Amino acid sequence: MAEVGEIIEGCRLPVLRRNQDNEDEWPLAEILSVKDISGRKLFYVHYIDFNKRLDEWVTHERLDLKKIQFPKKEAKTPTKNGLPGSRPGSPEREVPASAQASGKTLPIPVQITLRFNLPKEREAIPGGEPDQPLSSSSCLQPNHRSTKRKVEVVSPATPVPSETAPASVFPQNGAARRAVAAQPGRKRKSNCLGTDEDSQDSSDGIPSAPRMTGSLVSDRSHDDIVTRMKNIECIELGRHRLKPWYFSPYPQELTTLPVLYLCEFCLKYGRSLKCLQRHLTKCDLRHPPGNEIYRKGTISFFEIDGRKNKEKESTEDYNVACILTLPPYQRRGYGKLLIEFSYELSKVEGKTGTPEKPLSDLGLLSYRSYWSQTILEILMGLKSESGERPQITINEISEITSIKKEDVISTLQYLNLINYYKGQYILTLSEDIVDGHERAMLKRLLRIDSKCLHFTPKDWSKRGKW
């Protein structure tokens, strides 16, 4: 067993922590930093495959020294033909099956014609007899632990949908749903509506809190070791005290303070409550420094002077660079309200938009939830005309919602609605998806009223030099 003094940065070992159920667990963690306070060593750990916001300082009593893994020494630069400084040629690599099925090589059908079939007493079921009746009961129950489901992946032998290829939408209940064939290695969460930090209930099977594992942001292992560590212990903002989740670029001398005081109007920081009180006597701001473009009830949105923004017009169709909901106001629907507002601005501008990539784990969950609810709201609102089943295309969904086509397609695939049946692509809406959507919409009380928006898009073609 290793000694405490042998632990260095880069070591990996199990660390004791409490999970969401208040139970002890020993996940694998990496030592990012070691410090000595009054002769007692503290270790800053990052739990592998867990979100960075759970990183913390721990004592040696919580470390399992019997299973420690010391960092490997860096190998010297390989040589070619014994000559130093020459790198060997790159060996040919075989593409793993999981990479082939990861969706990266999947052709994206930009335009698919979708036919939405309203429920009938008898309808054809993929994989069953044409006249087989649908059962009216649903056997899928809410499950608070996400299970994995395989989804269909288009193989080279499967025809790729063209711009005019029809795809029918079949209503199905949970009991009659047929498993979709999949290639190995492709797995997707079965939770149909996605989970985000603004979830307001768990009655429809959606976990009531953000998941604690599997950060979906890009790999951050190459980041500077300083920025991978939280450096501010606590901040006081208005009547709230908050524990920051991530690194904050404040001056080094402020990182040792037990509390950092911020003005809730201009965000100026001070090292003591007296400094803050003295600043408040001179700060005359009572709202963001910009023009109010939306107000309904107690909700207001302000347009800040764009001259100080990094980007005026996005070539990637980004309509959002950053969305932030402070912890005291999370899980109240404000995050989804901000997302909805960004798409309302895109509608006024007459274009589709998408958030800046890559998304954080909470950001991805929030956007997936918003995209799912918005698209399902469109599909379930379609009405038949003259006895014919209504039809809608990917382009039409994109134009109605201002959601980019790629995001529409990825959401339909995430919800496992797109299936390939008898030479065409079909959408399958099961009863549990419909019921879950209706429950979620009942809890979504905060919505944007387009009549209260007063926004004039800027014509960037006429802009002069700043």
N, C-alpha and C positions, 0 to 999 in steps of 0.2 A: 504493500500500500504506500502511495506517495505521501510525502510530508507537505504541510501547508506552505512551507517556504519554497517548495519546488514548483508551485503553480505560477505559470507565466501567461502573458497574453497569447491568445490563440489556442489554449488548451480547451478540450471539450470533455464534458463529464455530466452526469445526471445531477440536477439541482431540484431541491424540494420546493414546491409551490402549491398554493391552493387554487383549485379550479372553480368554475362557475357554480358548481354544486357544493362548494365548501368542503371538498374532499382533497386529501393529500395525493400528489402525483409527483413523479420524478422524470420530467422530460429532459432530453438532451439539450445542453446549453453550451455556448461558447464564451470564454472569458475575454472581454474586450479591454478591460483596464483593471489595474490593481492599485490601491492606495492604502496608506498607513495613517491612521488617526489615533493619536495617543497610544501608540504601541499595538493597536488592534488593526488587523488587515481586513479590508473590504474589497469585494470583487464585483465588478460591473458585468452582468451576464446578459446575453441575448439568447432567448429560447429558440432553438432551431425549428423552422417551419411555423413559428408563432409571429404575430405582428410585433413590430418594433415598439409599439406603445406599452408593451408588457415588460420591456427591459427594466432592470432594477439593480440596485446595490444589495448584496447579500453578504452574510458572514460565513466563515468556513464551516459552521455547524450545519449549514444547509447543503453542503457539497458532498457528493459520494466519491471519495478519493480512491475507492477500490476500482472504479471503472474509468479512471482518467485516461484521456487520449492526448498525448503530447503532439504539438505541431510538427509536421515533417519538415526536414531541412530542405531548402530549395536545391534542386539538382543543378549541376553546372550545365552551361550551354553545350548541347551535343555537337560533336564535330563530324565532319565528313572526310573520309579517306585519311583520318588521323591528323588533318590540318586544323589547327585551332582557328576559331572565328568563322568557320564555314558551317552553315546550318544544313542538315540533311533535307533532302526533298520530302515534301509532304506525302505520306503514304496514302494510298487510296482507301477511302472509308466506305463502308457499307451503310446505307441509310437504314436505321432501325425501323421496324414495323410501326412502332409507336409514333415516330416522326411522320411516316407516310399517312397515318390515320389522324394526325393532329389537326387537320383542317387547313394547314398552311398551303398545301398544293391544290386544295379544292377550288375548282373554277367557280367564281361568284356569279350566280345568275342575276344580272342587273335588272332585267325585266322579266317578271313571271306573271302570267294572267292567272288569277285565282278565282275560282267559282265558289261562292258561299252558299251552301245548301241549308235551308231552314229545316228544323226538326220535322220528321214525318213519322207516322205510326210504323211504317216498314221502310227500311232503306238498306241498300247494299252495304255490307260490312267488309272491309278489306280482309281477304283470307277466308271468308265465309261464303255461304250460299247467297245469291242475289236477293232471295225473298225471305231471308232469315230476319225475324222481328228483333227489334232492339229491346233490351231489358230496361225497365224504368228505375231499377235500384242501383245505387252506387256503393261499391264495396271498398273504395279507397278511404282510409281514415287519416285524420291529421297525424303527422309523424314529426316529432320535434327533433329527431336525429336524422340528418340528411342521409338518404341512401343513394347509391350510384345506379344510374340507368344508362344502358348503351343506346346510342342514337344512330340513325342511318347516316352513312358516309357514302357519297357518290364515288364509285370506283371507276376506273377507265372504261370498264365494260358497260357502265350505266349511262344512258344518254343524258347529256346535259340539257336542261330546259332552255329553250330559245326564248326570244322576246315575246312570241305569241303562243307559247305552249300553254294550254289550259291546265289548271290544277283545281280539282274540286275540293270543297270543304265538306267533310262528313261529320254530322253530329254523332257522338258516341257517348255511352256512359262508361263509368269506370270498370264495370264488370265485364263488358264485352270488348274492352280494348285489347288489341293484338300487339304482342311484342314486336318491335321493329328490328329487322336484321341489322347487324352492325359489324364493322371490321374491328378486329382486336386492337386494343390500345386506346380506343376513343371512348372516354367516359364523361358523363355530364351529370351534374346534380339534378335530382328529380324534383326539387322544390319548384313549383311551376311559376310562382309570382316573384321569386327572388326576395332577399332580405336586405334591409338597409337600416341605417341608424335612425330613420324616422318611422320605423314600424311602430304602430300604435296598439297592436293587439296580437295575440297569438292564438286566437280562436280558430283560425283557418289553417293551422298547421305551420305557420311561419314562426320561427324562433323569435322570442321577444327581445333579444339582445344581439348585437353584432357578434359574429363568430370570432373566436379567439385565435384561430389557427389559419395558416395558409395565406400569407400576404400575396396579393395579386399584382403588386407593383413590380417594375422591372428589377432585376437583380441589383442589389445595392452593396454587394460585397466589395466592390472596387472603390467605394466612397472613402474619403479620408476618415481615419479612426476618430477624429474629434467630432465630426458631424454625425457619427453614428451613435453618439451618446447624448442623453439628456443633460443639459447643463444648468437649467433653472429649476430650483426646488419647488417654488410656488409663486403665483402672482395674485395680486388683488386688483380686480376690475369692477368698479362700482360696488355693489353689495355682495359680490361673489369672490370667493377664493378658489383658484383653479390650479391643478397640478398639470403642467405641460406634458404632452406625450412625446415630443420630439425635440431635437436640437433647435436652439434659438440663437441667432447671431448678435447677442448683446455684448457689450464690453466685458472683458475678462474679469475686471474688478467687481462686477455685479453678480457674477455666478456664484459667489460664496455667501450671498445674503440669504437668510431664511425666507424672506418675502420680498418680491419686487412689486412696487406700486405703480399702476398705470391709470392715466386719465381715460375715462370711458368715452370721451368725446373726441379728443385729438390723439390719443394713444401715447402721449409723452410719458416717459418713465422716470421714476425717482427712487432713491434708495431708502426713503423713510416716509412715514405717514405725514410728517411735518412738511416735507418737500412737496408732497402731493397737495396738501391743503393750501400751501402758499401758491402753488400753480393754479389751483381752482379759482382763486380770487382774481386772477388775470386772464384766464381762459374764457372767451366769450362764445365759443362754439356750443350749440345745442342740437345740431343735426349735421350730417355729413356735408363737406364743403362742395356742394354741387347743386344741380337743378332737380327738383322733385318731378318725376315723370309718371308716378303712379301713386294713388292713394285710395284706399278703401277701408273704412273703419280705422283700426289702429295700425294697419300695414301700409308702409310707404317705401318707395324705391327712389333712389337718387342717382342721377347720371353725373359721374365725376369728370372733371376736365380731362379730356383724352390726351392732352399734350404730354402728360407725365406718364402715360401708359407705354409699355414696351411695344405693343402691336396695335395699330389702328385698324388694319384690314387684313384678315387671315387668308392666305393662299390655300390653306388646307380646309377651309370652311369651318373653322373652329368658331363656335359661338359662346364658349365659356373657357376661361383660362384657370379660374380657381373659384371654388365654392366652399364657404366656411360657415359652419353653425357651431357657436360656442357651446361647450358642454352643458351649461345650465338650461339651454334652450333646445337641446337635442331630443329626439323622439316625440316631437310635437307637430311634425309635418312641415317644418320650415325648410328643410333640405329639399324636399320634393317641390315645394312652392318656388324655390329659387330656380330649380331646373325647369319647371313649367314656364316661369317668367322668361328665361333665356330663349325658349322656343317661341314665345309670344313675340319677342323682339325679332326673331328670324322670320316670323309670318309677316310682320310689318315691312321688313326689308325685302320680302318676296323671294326668299331663298331657303334652302335647307341648311341645317347646322349640325355640328357634332362637338362633343367636349374634347378639349386638348388631351392628347395621349402622351404617355401611358396614364391610365387611371389608377388611383390608389385602390386598396381593397374595399374600403367603405364607399368610395366614389363609384366603383363598378357595380356594387350591390345596389346603390341608390339609383343609378341610371338604368340598370336592368329592370328594377321594380317599376320605374316611371315608364320606360318603353313598353313593358308588358301590359301595364294597366291602360296606357293610351291606345295601343294597337288592339287589345281585346275590346276596348270600348267602341272602337270603330267597327270591328267585325260583328260584334253583337248588336250594333245599332242598325245594321243593314236590313232593308225591307224589300220584300218581293214585289214585283210589278207584273200585272197581268198574268199571274200564275207562274211566271218564270222565276227561277232562283236568281237572286242578285249576284252580280259579279263585280269584282274589284281587282285592281292590279297593284303591284308593288309600287309603281310610280304614283298611283292615286293615293295610296296610304301615305307615301312620303310627302306629297303635295299638301294633303289635308293637315298633317301633323307637323310638317317642316323637319321631320326626323330624316336623316340621311339614309339613302337606300341600303347601304351596307349595314347600318344599325337595325333597320327593319328586318332584313334577312337574318342577321345573327340572332335577333330576338325570337323570331319564329322558330329557328333551329334550337335555341336554348329552351324554349317552351315545349320542344318536341312535337310541334304541330305539323311540320312538313313531312310527308311520307310519299313514297313512290309506289303507285298502284296501277297495274294494268296499263303501263305505258304513259302515265301522266302523273304529275305531282298533285297531291291532295292535302288539304288542311283538315286535321281532326280535332274537333273541340269536344272534350269529354265533360261529363257533368261535374266532376270534381274541380276542373279548371274554371268552369263557369260559376260554380257556387263560391269557390275561393275568391274569384275576382269580385263578385257582388258583395261579399263580406268585406273585402279590403276597401272597396269604394265607399261603403257606408261609414267607414272609419276615417276616410279622407275628407276632413271638414274644410281645410284651407284650400281654396282654389283661386286662380287668377281670373278676374273679370276684365275682359278685353275692352269694355266700354270705359273703364277707369284709367286706361293707358293713354298717355299723351306724349308720344315719342315721334320725332321726325328723323328718319335715317339721314346720315350725312352722305353727300355725293363726293366720294374721295377722288373722282376724276378731275374735280375742280379745285382741289386743295393746292395751296401755294407752299412756299418754303416756310418751314417753322422757324 
